[in-house]
Amino acid sequence: MQSELSTVTLPENLSPALTEKLKHLHPGTYCLHRSWGFGRIKDWNAASESVVIDFKTKQGHVMQYAYAAESLTPLPNDHVQVQKVEALDSLRQKAQDNPVALIQDCIHSLGAQATADGIQALLSPDVVGAVDYKKWWDSTKRALKKNGHFYVPGKKNEALRELDAPSVLGESALEHLRLANGPKAILAALGAVAKHWPEIKSEPVLNEIAELLNTTLAKIPKSQLPIQIELSLARDEFFAQAGRETEKGPLAVTTLVPLAAPTLSTLLDALPGSRQPKLLEALRTGLPESWSNIFIGLLPRANGRVAEVITEAFQSEGRDTEVQGAVNRLIRERNITCDFLFWLCKNRPAIYGQLIEPQLFMAILSVLEKDQFSEIKKGTKLYELVLGDKPLIAAILKDAPVPDVRDITRAILLSPVFEELDKRSLLAAIIKLYPEVQAMVVGTDKTAAPEAGLIVSWPSLKRRQAEFEDIVTKQIPQNSKDIGIARGYGDLKENHEFKAAREMQGILTRRKAELEQMLSRAQGTDFSDPDTSKVTLGTKVTLKDVATGETLVYTILGAWDSDLSKGIISYQTAVARALLNHTTGERIELSTDEGGTRHVAIEKIEPHQVDLSIPTEI
């Protein structure tokens, strides 16, 4: 064996390129092989014209000169893989003290293979432990982005790169903005310019950017409103950073945004989550006289993030009672989203403490039932929260009157929302708090009166009959076929299609049973010729608030006819029950959404004006 390259005579048949490469593979050199990975040149054997390499899994492996030159890549001493052997403790210390410098070493070592996965394979678990790696990598990525000298891609299979100096990067970002084509590209380029603005910081450039942004915003069609608003928000955020006033006039955010609640809610949903609070704050700042009405109008369609921002806005102004009353109305009218309820129930902010009561649970049940038959499911988190957060149930039922607890228990028993085991778990939690309702659950409640018939309009009856027929003749048979098809996909334990089809069958079966029970009690009518000498079913009642003079109009119809937007209420509601059988001129005490009372006088009783004739088609 020879260990000195100078004493080795290399074969004359090797090409100059291979000969030169082989000279860099002298004993003691570290190298990489595409199949066997990292290794170290142990020795040369001139007699057999071969190189001996110690790989991790192949100690003392022999390669002919030519093959070694072709297949091995020599590694410099500063390569991270070499440092892991020669100075592992120093690398570990660098990972703690200067992770950016360590990643810089990895980029130099790996080149095009310096992807997130490639870096992890190089560093973990030897340099950074496997358990700690994700947390370390997340903080390191933030440091790399803040540093400004590195390109950190969003995709795992794209390599990290070291960039030029920040001043050069600022000029590059500005040039990208000038060349950007379309609002989305401009939005992305503006973010880069904002990042390097402290280095650019030029009034002429700021004016140039303002003109570019406003020209682009003016050209965006209304069909692309979300990107228009997102770009206008980014513009104002950039202006604030640069010390320029927020844009006014026709291209101001408050001018571009539609203020009607349904359209504005749709716009908010279309924006990225991080932009939603910024838009609300822009409206609050830019519309100091009207923001509160706009925010209240958004509540019925608000997600949790929007609900939180709106709540904090009212709190910061010392206007807690306004938002409390609005949310209370939404809960009692069952006009609230799953996301809003999830946020409210999970966080239980003090401002809404009085609303954590039985009406809240009935609202939860209502929105879950609606969600059950929606194409896009949004209630899963709320469902799981209700089942898993036992303190929530305790908070809702705290100090609740037993009749209210009975109503909740009855609603759970009849609801198609909960799986059977989930329903038992929920009822068990209620019984633990209120043993009085146990008889209802086990079916031995002798005091419970038989359920009376339901008076309903013909259209609402036809709608439920049509739903029942559709479930029985179409949905259940089709779902049964889906179960059969899914069963053929393989192992039922891992067969998600089969599980989903089985779950849907349970939902449909429970809904069918619920509809059967409801339809068996229903009595259809058109509420024609009502007795208008007093408040009865089928009458339209005009009321005047004695204290404020406000006029209220209600039409009292069947159990399934409520439409608050049209002033139609079910005869089963608290308001209707308070009014029934009273005559013109009488004063009535009505409960308010805030928990107080208001006195109203009956001014007029008329026949209803809603078409409730038997529909020929649904």
FIFI-69718 format. One line per 4 residues: for each residue x, y, z of C-alpha. Coordinates in steps of 0.001 Angstrom, whole numbers, plus 500000, padded with zeros to 6 digits. Example, Ala and Ser with C-alpha at 12.3 -4.5 7.8 and 13.67 -1.06 7.14 Angstrom:
BEGIN
512300:495500:507800; 513670:498940:507140;
% end
This chain:
BEGIN
500000:500000:500000; 501145:503496:499172; 499814:506525:501009; 501656:509368:499198;
500234:510465:495843; 503666:511633:494689; 504921:508022:494784; 502029:506703:492720;
502345:506395:488981; 498937:506994:487375; 497956:504934:484326; 498765:506575:481008;
495396:505544:479521; 493507:507947:481840; 492274:511144:480187; 493836:514405:481420;
490521:515396:482998; 490236:512138:484988; 493888:512329:485945; 493437:515845:487279;
490319:514826:489218; 492024:511775:490654; 494784:513991:492040; 492163:515617:494309;
491192:512232:495791; 494367:511593:497758; 494235:509681:501069; 492475:511574:503851;
490173:513377:501418; 486420:513258:501995; 484146:512538:499057; 480606:511823:497918;
479295:508949:495818; 475877:509185:494159; 474793:505808:495604; 476881:505180:498729;
476964:508742:499962; 479640:510253:502168; 483029:508608:502481; 486745:509128:503127;
489671:508075:500938; 491594:505580:503035; 494466:504664:500720; 495760:504026:497193;
496949:500695:495790; 499335:501267:492916; 499672:497567:492192; 495948:497128:491515;
495537:500719:490296; 492729:501256:492782; 491516:503545:495549; 490286:502327:498930;
487354:504258:500422; 485593:503983:503782; 481890:504635:503238; 479488:504639:506149;
477951:501362:505038; 480905:499987:503001; 484208:500088:504876; 487351:499419:502828;
485553:499570:499490; 487913:499290:496472; 487462:501278:493235; 489635:501323:490116;
491294:504677:489404; 489130:505508:486399; 485856:504593:488112; 486834:506498:491262;
487644:509603:489214; 484318:509377:487378; 482006:508591:490326; 483521:510364:493341;
483239:514078:494127; 485943:515416:496450; 484669:517628:499273; 486529:520700:500590;
487384:520858:504283; 484724:523530:504938; 481907:521368:503550; 479283:520835:506263;
479420:517081:505777; 483173:517159:506478; 482702:519478:509449; 480222:516995:510942;
483133:514544:511182; 485938:516941:512042; 484162:519581:514205; 480668:518414:515135;
480590:520292:518453; 481462:523564:516694; 478640:523013:514216; 476170:522388:517024;
477300:525577:518736; 476925:527514:515478; 473377:526156:515105; 472558:527795:518447;
474573:531011:518197; 474473:531850:514490; 471982:529704:512556; 472035:532075:509561;
475775:531487:509122; 475197:527726:509348; 472578:527882:506596; 475003:529949:504524;
477515:527088:504915; 474814:524594:503856; 474010:526643:500732; 477707:526729:499793;
478004:522988:500461; 474838:521770:498726; 474419:524248:495888; 471306:523371:493860;
470449:520681:496447; 470106:523253:499250; 466357:522716:499514; 464547:522648:502848;
464585:518839:502738; 468225:518733:501640; 469306:520998:504493; 467309:518974:507004;
468923:515737:505804; 472336:517358:506185; 471791:518799:509668; 469349:516506:511436;
469714:514640:513701; 473505:515079:514023; 473699:518880:514318; 470109:519719:515357;
468060:517026:517083; 465068:515605:515224; 462627:516652:517961; 463848:520268:517961;
464443:520635:514231; 461079:522052:513123; 461076:524782:515766; 464722:525588:514978;
464068:525693:511222; 461015:527955:511584; 462949:530513:513644; 465945:530245:511309;
463744:530910:508256; 462421:534065:509903; 465989:535189:510597; 467006:534476:506984;
464110:536536:505615; 464840:539384:507995; 468535:539297:507058; 467719:540205:503441;
470727:538397:501947; 468917:535126:501257; 466186:533869:498984; 463888:531584:501005;
461416:529839:498662; 457914:528780:499655; 458293:525367:498050; 460237:522577:499739;
461774:521349:496485; 463237:524764:495562; 466764:525617:496717; 467654:528454:499070;
470086:530973:497585; 472422:533642:498867; 471656:537042:497333; 473539:540233:496637;
473867:543102:499098; 470613:544693:500378; 471185:547959:498493; 471391:546033:495256;
468312:544071:496302; 466369:547302:496783; 467184:548423:493256; 466273:544974:491977;
462928:545028:493826; 462147:548469:492412; 462934:547293:488903; 460668:544265:489374;
457853:546599:490420; 458363:548742:487319; 458257:545676:485085; 455430:543865:486904;
452475:543044:484677; 449041:542908:486298; 447759:543733:489797; 448822:540418:491385;
452396:540776:490137; 452459:544409:491267; 451144:543400:494705; 453962:540863:495110;
456599:543295:493839; 455343:546058:496150; 455955:543769:499132; 459607:543419:498118;
459972:547176:497635; 458447:547806:501083; 460971:545418:502604; 463892:547399:501151;
462344:550876:501380; 464704:552053:504180; 467543:551662:501660; 465678:553253:498728;
463868:556082:500583; 463432:558570:497777; 460604:561112:497367; 460699:561013:493521;
460590:557204:493648; 457685:557362:496122; 455761:559615:493739; 456539:557235:490882;
455256:554254:492886; 452095:556134:493932; 451300:556968:490308; 451961:553382:489210;
449708:551938:491927; 446823:554344:491400; 446952:553930:487624; 446787:550163:488094;
443938:550402:490630; 441896:552598:488287; 442136:549990:485524; 441071:546968:487600;
437504:545928:486653; 434811:545538:489326; 434794:541800:488630; 438241:541708:490285;
437240:543716:493352; 439118:541529:495917; 442513:542051:494254; 441696:545770:493825;
440997:546126:497541; 444017:544031:498510; 446282:546209:496378; 444744:549420:497751;
445312:548193:501316; 448928:547299:500492; 449345:550755:498921; 448122:552533:502056;
450265:550291:504254; 453288:551162:502114; 452377:554866:502215; 452251:554726:506028;
455706:553119:506075; 457041:555805:503735; 455490:558647:505742; 452868:559556:503124;
449189:560249:503887; 446581:557593:503158; 445062:557928:499694; 441928:560096:499487;
439336:560575:496758; 437973:558074:494209; 440783:555565:494736; 440600:555561:498542;
439817:552233:500176; 436609:553618:501677; 435470:554718:498209; 436317:551468:496432;
434712:549202:499040; 430976:548420:498732; 429391:549197:502090; 426216:547085:501748;
426530:544257:504299; 426037:541213:502001; 428501:542464:499354; 431035:543595:501934;
430817:540228:503712; 431465:538416:500416; 434442:540700:499782; 435902:540021:503235;
435632:536265:502683; 437495:536632:499375; 440425:538476:500971; 443389:536688:502616;
442870:536312:506367; 445631:538800:507174; 443947:541482:505056; 440487:541212:506631;
441365:543077:509874; 443250:545691:507834; 440180:546404:505707; 437975:546727:508782;
440477:549074:510408; 440608:551163:507212; 436810:551469:507270; 436801:552383:510940;
439446:555072:510446; 438091:556403:507180; 434379:556388:508108; 434243:557617:511721;
430512:558455:511554; 429215:555247:509980; 431637:552412:510772; 429556:551148:513705;
426450:550578:511557; 428571:548901:508890; 430185:546592:511458; 426825:545642:513019;
425562:544796:509542; 428519:542458:509018; 427921:540413:512179; 425332:537948:510764;
427872:536729:508197; 431065:537264:510191; 433724:534616:510634; 435623:534387:513910;
438418:536736:512860; 435986:539430:511701; 433824:538992:514814; 436887:539504:517024;
437956:542678:515213; 434436:544109:515341; 434123:543305:519051; 437467:544941:519859;
436498:548025:517841; 433354:548592:519928; 435211:547863:523162; 437938:550378:522363;
435229:553029:521880; 433500:552122:525153; 430394:550968:523269; 430088:547462:524683;
426288:547465:524991; 425792:548068:521254; 427708:545012:520122; 426358:542924:523025;
422772:543695:521995; 423493:542987:518329; 425085:539600:519034; 422275:538727:521447;
419727:539377:518675; 421663:537215:516236; 421748:534335:518723; 418019:534553:519453;
417155:534865:515761; 419506:531954:514897; 421120:534308:512386; 424808:533700:513091;
427601:531710:511438; 429339:528546:512613; 432682:530384:512608; 431340:533188:514795;
429825:530708:517275; 433042:528686:517365; 435056:531823:518182; 432521:532913:520809;
432320:529498:522502; 436053:528795:522384; 437196:532184:523713; 434125:533173:525740;
435189:536853:525917; 434002:538676:529005; 432009:541163:526943; 429653:538334:525921;
429581:536607:529310; 425813:537110:529741; 425173:535437:526373; 426641:532103:527474;
423219:530700:528355; 420597:528247:526960; 419692:530390:523934; 423307:530075:522793;
423071:526286:522749; 419837:526411:520718; 421601:528691:518230; 424510:526225:518027;
422102:523389:517342; 420318:525421:514687; 423450:526318:512717; 424794:522761:512969;
421552:521434:511530; 421780:523894:508640; 425420:523008:508080; 424603:519295:508014;
422836:519622:504678; 425132:522217:503129; 427470:521357:500286; 430392:523072:502059;
430732:521969:505694; 431855:524683:508085; 430554:523364:511385; 433001:520538:512121;
435118:522581:514554; 432007:523813:516368; 430621:520256:516597; 433880:518970:518094;
434071:521915:520505; 430556:521288:521840; 431384:517626:522460; 434898:518101:523819;
434619:521249:525913; 432633:520093:528957; 433169:523436:530774; 431326:525090:527869;
428169:523040:528543; 428482:523802:532243; 428823:527527:531499; 425795:527514:529184;
423606:525699:531724; 424852:527544:534809; 421848:528784:536817; 419545:527919:533889;
415864:527299:534749; 414970:523600:534594; 412378:524195:531811; 415160:525634:529625;
417352:522615:530327; 414426:520363:529405; 414053:522256:526118; 417744:521721:525342;
417522:518033:526281; 414463:517558:524060; 416178:519370:521187; 419238:517115:521454;
417065:513985:521530; 415228:515047:518371; 418161:516540:516490; 419728:514624:513576;
423032:516450:514114; 424760:514249:516689; 426036:510709:516223; 424420:508328:518691;
427487:507947:520925; 428117:511694:520812; 424494:512350:521735; 424777:510030:524751;
427963:511752:525892; 426339:515177:525626; 423193:514084:527447; 425281:512450:530179;
427047:515782:530765; 423670:517530:531078; 422252:514874:533428; 425330:515233:535644;
424498:518931:536045; 420697:518514:536123; 419611:515040:537301; 416004:516243:536876;
416136:515580:533115; 417284:511971:533354; 413700:510712:533084; 413357:512472:529727;
416437:510741:528369; 415477:507221:529500; 411863:507732:528464; 410209:507549:531889;
409148:511185:532239; 405485:510898:533253; 405059:514651:533554; 405901:515406:529935;
402749:516332:528029; 402207:514718:524625; 403389:517016:521834; 400563:518967:520246;
400010:519338:516542; 401909:521932:514544; 399954:524558:512630; 401853:525275:509421;
401251:527032:506121; 400708:525030:502956; 403947:526225:501307; 406076:525282:504336;
404300:521913:504562; 404904:521246:500887; 408580:522106:501264; 409063:519596:504074;
407069:516958:502240; 409265:517505:499197; 412399:517229:501365; 411084:514017:502923;
410276:512518:499510; 413694:513502:498146; 415475:511854:501100; 413395:508659:500885;
413302:508207:497097; 416638:509712:495996; 419206:510516:498649; 419010:507357:500784;
418918:504938:497772; 421790:506786:496084; 423835:506814:499283; 423207:503070:499690;
424707:502571:496228; 427665:504780:497232; 428242:502548:500276; 428308:499475:498039;
430754:501096:495630; 432990:502362:498429; 432997:498925:500069; 434834:497633:497019;
437706:500082:497443; 439507:497902:499974; 440247:497688:503698; 437265:499246:505488;
439469:500471:508366; 441343:502783:505996; 438506:503306:503506; 437581:506972:503916;
434980:506877:501128; 433171:504029:502902; 433276:505838:506264; 431955:509054:504725;
429118:507221:502973; 428173:505399:506186; 428161:508664:508125; 425944:510281:505502;
423536:507331:505704; 423191:507944:509425; 422533:511636:508838; 419892:510931:506192;
418194:508297:508327; 417956:510621:511301; 416661:513459:509159; 414057:511116:507684;
412898:510144:511182; 412772:513778:512262; 410705:514762:509209; 408352:511839:509762;
407699:513027:513306; 407235:516642:512232; 404934:515793:509320; 402812:513485:511466;
401989:516490:513699; 401620:519107:510955; 398246:520659:510134; 398316:522706:506905;
396317:525904:506478; 396314:529135:504494; 395296:531199:507558; 392426:532684:505545;
389751:534897:507128; 391459:535352:510493; 389573:536869:513376; 390876:540455:513422;
388991:541451:516543; 392023:540168:518397; 395509:538933:517615; 395237:535453:516124;
397165:533263:513720; 397126:534843:510281; 396946:538448:511495; 399255:541354:510843;
399795:543380:514022; 401012:546991:514142; 402539:548026:517475; 403917:551275:518870;
406601:551414:521530; 405075:553484:524348; 408421:554963:525389; 410102:555702:522042;
407202:555884:519601; 408888:553284:517361; 406492:551325:515120; 406774:547520:514959;
404892:545278:512542; 404577:541499:512923; 402687:538923:510872; 401946:535829:512969;
401955:532621:510898; 402782:528928:511216; 405500:527040:513034; 407763:526880:509959;
407102:530302:508435; 409424:532670:510329; 411136:535270:508128; 412362:538155:510269;
413462:540162:507233; 409753:540365:506271; 408449:540721:509808; 406935:537207:509797;
407164:535293:513083; 406013:531838:514169; 403129:531609:516590; 405502:529613:518821;
407863:532560:519424; 407834:534471:522715; 406677:537658:520973; 403748:535908:519292;
402691:534169:522504; 402683:537524:524305; 400449:539111:521628; 397932:536338:520918;
394324:537027:521960; 394976:540691:522814; 392905:543437:521159; 393475:546879:519628;
394384:549497:522209; 395809:547052:524737; 399274:547547:526138; 401588:544527:526182;
404937:543908:527871; 407458:542293:525495; 410878:540889:526374; 413840:542529:524629;
416946:540869:523208; 419002:542523:525929; 417033:540769:528660; 414853:543745:529616;
411261:544598:528703; 409479:547144:526519; 405840:548256:526620; 403960:548396:523335;
400403:549322:522401; 398451:547433:519721; 397463:550023:517118; 396041:547866:514352;
395112:544223:513602; 394722:543235:509938; 394520:540028:507881; 397917:538799:506671;
398994:539708:503148; 401229:536708:502421; 400242:534225:499700; 399838:530917:501541;
397727:529037:498991; 398641:525444:498188; 401575:525643:495733; 401414:523524:492592;
405208:523235:492418; 408057:523595:494864;
% end
